[in-house]
C-alpha cells in the first residue's frame, strides 16, 4: 500500500478532524522551529503519547493518532516518525459506531462502510510502517451501540457487518509471527466472532506472543446459542491455539461462562512458563479448589489475581497436601476471603505483595450464622506478614469494623512493609448506600435491609481510623499491644520501613485528621528544631515519602497548616488530599 502524503491527505478529508490536544501540540508552526529539536528528544516525547495505557487522547488507529499527526507536521518530523517503526507497533483497533441507537438509515450504513474502509487501510499502513517490530494488537468493540430493532443474527446483518472483522483477521494473520500482545475487549455478536480466530492460530506460528487479554461480554438479551460460542466452546478455546504458545507469560480472562478448568484438563495444555494470570474481573473459575489447581500447575507463576465466590462451600485441602509455590511474588484475592485454616496451608517464600479487595455483600446478609470474614482476612495477613513489602486492603465496612478485624492485630507483624493501602468502603448515612462515587466511580453497591453490623461498644468508625494511625506512631514494647501476638517482632515502632500510605478517613470530629498529622510528624524530619537530634527520625525509622488520603466528608483540620506549624520538612514528600467534591494536592519534590 502506498504511504504517500497524497494518500494520507485523502484520509484526512474523509475522517474527523484531529483532536484539539493534538493540533495544539503538534500542529505545523509558521516557522519550522521543529528543525531545532534533536531527533532523540522528539522521539522520547512521542513514545509516551503512543504507549500511554490511560491516555485521554486518541491512541486508536486513526488520523488522530500521535504518530500519524507527527508525520504531517513537517518534513523533519515525518522523517523521524517514519524512521521509528516502534511508533507504529501499537495497533489499537475500534469498531466504528453506527449513527443512532434506535434506528439505522441508509446514510448511516454508507458512513459506516466508509469508516471501516478507512480503518482497514490505516491498519494496513500501521503494519507496513512497523517494519519488524513486535506487535501489540488490541481489538476494542465494547458498547458499540448496536441499534435496537436490528436483528443481529439475521443472515444479511451478519454478512454486512461481519466482512469488516473477516478483513481485519486477513490483515493481521500474515503478521502472526510478530504478535507480542493480543487483547480482545468485545461485546459478542455473530458478526465479530471471526476476529477471535486469531486465538486459534497454532502455537508454532506465534513465536513472539507473550500476553493474551480476553474480555468477552454477551450483550443483555443476546442468546448465547445464537452466536455459536457456547460454554464448551470457550473451554476448548482455552485449551488450544494461542493459549498453548510456549512463549506466553501473561493471561487475563474476563466475562462469564469460561467454565471449570478441570473439565477438559485445560491446564495441561498451558505453557509452564506463564508468569501472571488475572481471573479477578467477573471471570470463572471462581472456586477455591481451582485456585489451588492453578497454583500447583504453574510453577513459574509470579503474579496471581483471582476472584473467590463462596469459598466456604468448598472443602479445604488436607495439611499433607499443603500448597508450596517458590516463585509467587504477588497475590490478589477479590470478593470473598478464603476460609479459616486455608492460609496455614500456604507456603509462598517469595511473596512480597498481598492485595485483598472485598466489596461484595455476604451471600445471605440476614443469616444468623457467625460472620468470620474479619478473622479470615487477619489470618491471611499474619501468615505472610514478616515478608510483605506491600499490603493493599479494600474492605467493606461490615468487614472492616468487625471486632475480629483491627489493623492493630497485624501492624506489629509487618517489619518489611513499604507500601500500605487501607480503604474501608462504608455508608455515609445510616439509611443510605455506600459513599463510593468519588472513590470507585464505576462501582455501585446496594446494601440489603436487615440488621446493621454490630460495632465494638463505644468504638466509632472515626475512632477505628484514629487508633490505626496512632498505632503507627507509638513505641511498642516487647509485650506489645497486639491482642494476637506478644513476640519480639512487635517491639519498637510498627512498620518502621513504611514509605507510602493510602487510606480513607471517615472523619466526623477531626480526630482522625489529627492522628494523621501525628503520624506524618513521626515519620518525617523536623527542619526547624534547634536541637539537631530532634530534627532526625527515631532510630530504625524510614522517612515516609507518599501519603494519599481520601476523605468521607469535608475536612475539619487544615493538615498542611498543622504540618508547617510543627516544622515538618516537606521536601521530598508528596501529600495528596482528596475530598468528595474537589481535589487538593501538595507536592514539594527535590530534583
N, C-alpha and C positions, 0 to 999 in steps of 0.2 A: 504494500500500500504506500502510496506517495505521502510524504510528510512535508510537502512544500508549504510555504506561507499562504499561497492562494487557497489550498485545501482547508487550512486552519481558519482562514478568514471566512470561508463558506460556512464552517461550523459556527463561528461567532454569530453570523446573521440569522441562523436557524435556531439559536438557543437563547436562553435568558441571559441578560447582562451579568457581568461579573459582580460579586458582592462588593458592597461599599468598602469593607475592610481591605479586600484585595486591591481594589483600584486605588485607594488612598495610599496603600503601602507599596504597590508595585507598578503604578501607572507610569507611563513614559514622561519624563520631565522635559521642560522646554530646552534645557541644556543638559547634555548627556553626562551628568555627574557620575553615573554608574561606571564610567571608564576608570574612575579613580579608586574603585573598590577592589581590593585584591581578590583573586579567584577563590582562594581558600576561605576568606571571610564570608563572601557571598554564599558559598556552598554550605558553610556552617550555619548560616542564617536560614537557608531554605530547608535543610534536612528536618529540623523540628517541626516546621509547618506541615511537612508531608506525613510524618510519623507520629504526631501527637495523638494518643488514643482518645483523649477527651476534647478534641478540637471543637470549637464553636464555629469554625469556618468550614467550608466545603472541602472534604478530602476525598469525596467520591470521584470516580472517573467522569470528568466533565470539563468544559472550558473554563470553569471557575476554580479548578484545581490549582494550587500554588505553583506547581512545576510548569503547568501549561501557561498560566498567566506570566510567569517569569520569562518563558521563552518568547513572549511577544513584546517585552519591554524595550529591548534594544538588541542590536547585533551582538554585543558583548555578553549580555545576559543570556541570549539564545545559545551562544556558543558554550557557555558554562552549563546551562540546563540540559542541552542535548549531549554534552560530553560527560554527564554524570548519570549512568544507567540506573543507579540506586534510587534516584528521584522518581523513576517510573516503575519501580518494582512492587509498590504497594497498590494493588488493584482492588479498589472497593467499589462494587457494582450494586446499584439500587435499581429496582423496577420503577419505571416512570409511572406516575399516578394518572388515573383517569380523572376527567374534569369534574364529575359530580357523583355524589354518593348514592343518589336515588334514581338516577336515570342516565342513559348513555345516548348521545346524539351521534349522527354521522360525523359531525365536525370533531367530536371528542375522539372517535376512533381514528380519524385521519391524523390528528395531532399525536395520538399515542403511537401510531405507526411511524411517524417522522421522528419522534423522540427515541424510540427503540432503535431505529436505523442509525441515528447519530451515536447512541450509546454503544452499539456494537462496533461502529467504526472507531470510536475512541478506545475501546478495549483492545482492538487490533493495533492501534497506534501505540498504546502503552506497552503491549507485548513486544513490539518491534524495537521500541526505544530502550527497553530494559536489558537489551543485549543478553549476556549470560548470567545476570544476577538471579539469585534465588528469589522466588515469587511468594508474596503474601497476598492471597486471594480471598476476598470476603464478599459473600452474596447476602444482601440485605433486602428482604421482601416482607417486612413487618408492617402491619397496619396499612396495607396498600389501598384500602378504601374501595374494595371490590363492590360494585354497585348492587344495591338491593333490587330485587326483581329480575336480575340476570341469573339464569341457571348455570352455575359453574361446572356442572357435569354434562351439560349439553355438548354434543359432538362438535358443533360449529364453534362454540366458545372455546373448547379445549384446543381445537386446531388453530384458531385465530391467535389466542394468547400464548399457546404452547410453543409456537415457532420461535419466539424470542429466546426461550430457555434452551431449546434444542440448538439454536445457532450459537448461544453462549458456550454450551458444552462443546460444540465442534471447534470453537475458537480456542478454548483452554486445553483441550485434550492433547494436541501436538506438543505442548509445553509441559506435560506432566512430569518430566524428569527434573524440572526446575522448581516444582512446587515445594515450598518450605512450610507454609501455613495454609490450611484450608478452614474457612469459617463459613457456617451456614446459619443465618438468622431468618427463618422462613415461617410464614403462615401457609400451611399446606393446602394446596388446591391441586386438582388433577393436572392442570396445565404447567405447574412449576416443578413437578416431580422429575422431569428429565435432568435438571441440574444436579440432582443427587446421584446420578450415575457416576459422578466423579469419585464417590466413595466406594465404587465397585472396581476401580482401576486395580489391577493386580499389584501386589506389594513390590515386585521386582521392577516395576515401571515408575516407582516413586522413591528413588534413592535418596532424595534430599528432604523428604517430608518429616517434620519434627513435631508438628502440632495440629490437632483437629479440635475444633469447637463446633458443636452441633446443638442448635436450639430450634426445635421443631414444635410448632403450635398448630393444633387443629382448630380453625375458627369455630366460634359458637354456632351451633345448628348444622354444622357440616358433618355428614355421615362418614365415619372413618372408612367403612367398607367401600364407599363411593370413590375414594381416592386411591384404592388398592394399596394401602400402606398399613396393613393390619399389624397387630401386636407381634405375631410370629415373624412378620416381615422385618420389623425393627430389630428383633433379636438376631435374625440372620444377617442383617446389616452389620451389627456389632461384631459378628463372628468372623467376617471375611473382609476382603478388599483392603481399603486404605487402613482400617483398624488393625491390620496384621503387619503393617510396614515395619521392618526391623528398626528403622531409624526414629520411629515415633517415640517421643518422650513426654508429651503433654496431651491430655484428653479431657474435654469438658462436654457433658451432655446435659441438656435441659429439656423439659417438656414431659408429658405423661406417657405412660404405657410402654416404657422401654422393657419392662418385664423383669424376670428373675434371671440373674446371671448364671445360675446353675442349670437352668432348663436345657440349654444346648451346649453346655460346657464351654461357654464363651471365653472364659479367662485362659484356657489352654491355647487359644489362637492369638492372644495378645502378646506383643514382644515383652520380654522380661525387663527390658531397659526403660520402661515407662517411669518417668520421674515425678509426674504431677497429674493428679486426677481431681476433677471438680464435679461432684454429683450433688451439689447443695441447693440448686435452684429448681425445685419442683420436679426433680428427676427421680425415677426409680432406677436402681433399687434403693430402698429406704430402711431395710431391716438390719438388725444388729448382726445376725449371722452372716449376711452378705458383706458387711463391713469387715468382719473378721476374715472372710474369704479373700477379699481384696488385699488386705494387709499381708496375708500369708502367701498370696500368689504373685506379688510384685516386689521382689527383693530389692530393687533399685529405687523404690518409691521414696521421694523426699518431701513432697507436699501433698496432703490429702484434705479435701473439703467434702463433707458428707452430711446428708440430711437424715436424721433418725426420726421415725414416726412410731410412737408407742413401743419403745424398746422393752418395756416391762412384759410385753406379750411373748417375748422370745426367751427361751432358757439360756442361761449362761454356760459358757464353755467350762469344763471342769479344770481345776488347777493343774492337772497333769498335762493339759493342752494349752498352757499359757502362751500368750502371743508375744513373740520376740521379733523385733524389727530393728536392725542395726543402723539403717540409713535414714529413717524418718526424722525430718527436722521440723516440720510444721504440721499441726493437726488442727482442723477447724470443724467443729460439730454444730449443727443447726437443728432447731425445732424442739428437741427433747433431750434432756441429759441421759447418759447411759445409766442403767440400773445400778444400785448399790452392789459393790463387790466386783464390778467389771474392771474398775481402774486397778485393782490389786493384781489382776491377771496380766497387766501390760508391762512390757519391758522394752522401752524405747530409749536407749542410752544417748542417742544423738538429738533427741527432741529439744528444741530451743524456743519454739513459739507455740502457744496454745490459745485458740480462739473458741469461745463458747457463746453462741448467739441464739437465745431462746426467746422468741417473740410470740410463739404460738400459745393458744389457750390450752388449758387442761382438756383432755378428751371429754370428761364429764365434770364441769365446774361445780355442780351441785352435789357431787358424790361426797359421802361422809368418810371415804377411805382416806387415810393419812397421806397428806401431800409431802413427799420427801425429796422434792426436786432440789431444794436448797442444799440438803446434805449430799446429794449426788454430785452437784457442782463442786462443793468443797472437797469431796473425796478425789475427784479428778485433779484438782489443783495441787493438793497435798502429795499426790503420787509423784508429780514431776517438779514440784516447786523448787527444789535445790538446784535444778539445771536450767530453768527457764530464764530467757533474756527478754521475752515479750509475752505479755498476758493481756488478752482482749476479752472483756466481759460485757455483753449487751444482753440484759436480762429484764424480763417483765417484772413490774413492781411486785407482783404476788409471789415471785421467787426471791427477788432482792430483799424484800422486807420480812421474810420468814425468820423466826428466831433461830432456825437451824443454819441460816446463812448470815454471816457477817464477815466483811473483809478482814477484821482483826483475827479471825480464825486461821488465816493463811498468810497474812502480810509478813509475819516473822519467819516464814519459811521460804522467802524469795531473795536470797542473798545476791544473786547474779542479775536480777531484773533491771533492764534498761528502759523498757517502754511499757507503760501501763495504761489501759483503757478501761474505764468503769462507767457504764451508762445504764442507769435504771429507767426503763420505759414505764411511765406512770400516768395516772389520771390526775388532771389538773383540778377537777372538782368532783365531789362525791358521786354526782349523778351523770357525769359526762364521760365520753370516751377518752382514750389516751391522748395526751397533748403531744402528738408526734409530728405534726405537719411541718414544723421547722427543722426537725431532726432527720426524719426519713420521709421526704415528700411523696414517695411512691408507695408508702406503707400505710394501710388503713386497717385498723383492728376494731372490732366491736366487742365490748365486754358483755357477758351474759347477765341476766337478772339473777338474783340469789344472794346468799350471804357473802359479805366482803371478807377480805383477808383479815386474820387476827394478828395484829401487830404486838410486839412486845409491850407490856404495860408501861405507860409513861414515855415511850420512845416514839418520836415523830419521824417522818421521812427526812426532814431537815436535820434532826438530831443524829440520824444514822450517817448522813453525809458528813456532818461535822466531826463525829467521832472517828470516821475513817481517816480524814485528813489529820486529825490530832494524833492518831496512832503513828503517823509517819513523821511527826515532829518530836515525840517524846523519846527519852532514853529508856530503854528496857533492860532490866537486869537479867541475870541468868535464870531466875524464876519468873518468866515473862508473864504478861497479862493474858497471853493466849489461853483460851479455855480448852484447847485440844492438844497443846504441846508445851512442855516445860524444859526443853532441851537447851543446850548452849547456843543453838542456832538463833534463838530469839534475843540474845543479849545485844546491847547497843542500839543503834538506830535501825529500824526496819527498812528494807530495800535501799541499802546505802549507795548502790551504783545507779540509781534511777536517774535517767536523763530526760525523759518526756512523760507527761501525764495528760490524758484526755478524759474528761469526766463531765457529768451533768450535775448541776447544783439545783436541788429542789428548795430554793430559798424562800423563806417567809419573813424572817425577822432580821436577817443579815448575819446570823451566827455561822452559817456555812461559809459565807464570804470572808469573815474574819479568820476562820480556820484555814481557808485557802491562803490568805495573806501570811499567816504564821508559817504555813508550810513552805511558801516561796522564800520567806526570810531565812528559814532554817537551812535552805539548800542553795543560797546564793551568798557571795562575798559582800561585805559591807564596805563601801568606798569612803565613808565619812567618819568612821570611828577613829578617835585619837589614839587608841591603843592598837598597834599593828596586829596583836594576837586576836583581837576581837574582829578584825577585818577578814580573817581566814575562816574556812569552814571547819566544823568539828572533824577530828581525825577519822579517816576512813570514808568520809563522805565525798561524793562526786557532785559537781555543780549541775543543777538541772538547767537545760537549755531550751526546752519547749514546753509550754503549758497551754492547752486548748480547753476552754470551758464553755459548755452550753448552759444557758440559763432557762429555768422553767418560767420565770416571770421577770419583770423589770428589776434592775439591781437596787439594793438598799445601801451599798457601800461603794465608794469610789476607790476601786482597787489600785489603780495607778497612783493616785494621790497618797494612799496609805503606804505603798511601797517606797515612794520617793521620800516621805516623811521618815521612814525607818532607815533611810540611807542605803537601800539595796542597790548594788551595782547592776545596772540593767544592760550593760554592754554584752552582746552575745546571747541575750535572752529574747526569744520570740514568745510573746504573750498574746493569745487570741481570745477575745471575749465575744461570744455570740448570743444575742438575745432573740426572742421570738419574732421581733419585727424589724430589727436592724442589726448591723454588724459593725463592731468596733475592733480595730486591730492595732497593736503597737509593735513595732519592730525597731530594734537598735542593733544592727549587725556589725561585727568587726570584720573589715576586709583586709 
